[in-house]
Amino acid sequence: MFNKSIEYIYSLERSKGRYDLKYIVEFLDKIGNPQDKLKCIHVAGTNGKGSTCAMINQGLIEAGHKVGFFSSPHLVRFNERIRINNEEISDDDLDRFAEELKRLQEKTKIDLSFFEAAVVIAYLYFKEKKVDYVVLEVGLGGRLDATNTCKPIISVITAIGMDHMHMLGETIEEIAGEKAGIIKENVKVVTSAQGKALEIVQKSAYDKNCSLVMSGDKELGLGLKGKYQKENGALAYSVLWELDISEEAILKGLKNTKWRGRFEFIEDNVLVDCAHNVDGVRAVVDSVKELDKEVVLVFGVCDTKDVKGMVECLNELKLKKVIVTKSKVERAMDPALLKDYFSDAIVKENLKESLEYAKQFGCLVLVLGSIYLIGEAYL
C-alpha cells in the first residue's frame, strides 16, 4: 500500500543536481543533532557496501545488541531502508516520523531532499528506539553524502571502482577521494580498498590522525553466496573484531546474514544480482562461471552506466540468449539502445515478459543490472 508518508517523502525535491551538506547540516543543528547520540558504523565504497553492512549488522545482533540499520536504495518498499534488528520500520512509525519531519521543515524553513529526509527519519527513529549501534550505509560517494553528518565510532571503506563518474570524478583517485571523505579525525578506519584507491585512503587516514586496518584474506563460512562475498566477509569480520565483538558472534553473524538481490536464487533456475558497474559485473561473472552452465541473460541498467565495459565481461559467459529490458524508473536505459551493445539481443518491455521468455530455454536465467530492475523480480 502506498501510504501517506511515502507519498510525502517522494514529493520532496529529489535534488535538482544538489549535492551539498549545507541544508541537512543546518537542519540537524536546528533540531538538536540527534545523530550525535548514535554510535554509528559508517560504510562507504563502490561495491559490497550493502553486503558488508548486512554482515556487520548481523554480527552485532548475534552479540546481543539492538542494531539500527540504514541502507539504500530499497528493493521493493521504502521501509526496507530503516530497520532495527532486521525488522523494517512499520508504516505507522514511518507515518509518524514523516509528519514530524514535515513539522520540523516548516519550523526551520529548510527544505530537505528525498535522501536527506530518509536519513533524518532514520536518525530520529534510531534515537527514539535507543539502539546500541547504527550501521549506516552511504548513499552516493561519501564526502557530500547526507549520511556524512554522523559522528562515527568507526569508518569503513569497501572496494572502490569506477561508478557514478558523472558525480564523483573521472579517475579512481578522484572517486577514492570522495569515498575517503567519510574519514573523521582520530576515528579508526577499516578498508578493503586496493591499489591507487588504497593509497588515497591511507593518505586521508594519515592526515586525519586515524589508525588504519586493512582487512585480510580469510576463509569464512558465509551465508551470502557468490565468490565475491569473500572480500566483503573478511572486511565485516575485521570491523566486528575492532569493535570487540566475540569471534563466536562474528562467525555466527556471517553465517546467518541474509541480503536480498545479491547472487540470490529466487527460483530453482533464476539467479538475480544487482551488479551495475564493471567491477560488480566482473565479480558476478567469475562466480557464475563456477556454476558451469549455459546462461540466458536478462539485463537492464540506468543510462549513466559503462555498458560497454559490463558487456565485455558478460560475453565471457556461455550465453544462450540475451534479453534486454528496463525497470520502471525514469533513468533506466532504453532497451532499444541497450540492444546495440550485444551481437544478438531480444528486446522485452519489462521484467515480467523477459522472465517468461527466458525460462522457456531451460538454462540458468541470470537477471542482472540495476537494483530497481532486480527489485521488480520480488513483486
ABEGO torsion letter per residue (X at the ends): XBBAAAAAAAABBAGGGBBBAAAAAAAAAAAGGAAAABBBBBBBEABGAAAAAAAAAAAAAAAGBBBBBBBOBBAABAAAABBBGGBBBBAAAAAAAAAAAAAAAAAAGBBBBAAAAAAAAAAAAAAAAGBABBBBBBABEGAABAAAABBBABBBBBBBBBBGAAAAEABAAAAAAAAAAABBBGBBBBBABBEAAAAAAAAAAAAAGBBBBBBBBBBBBBABBEAAAAAAAAAAAAAAAAAGBBAAAAAAAAAABBBBGBGBBABAABBBBABABAAAAAAAAAAAAAAGBBBBBBBBBBAABBAAAAAAAAAABBBABBBBBBBABAABBBAAAAAAABABBBBBABAAAAAAAAAAAGBBBBBBEBAAAAAAAAX
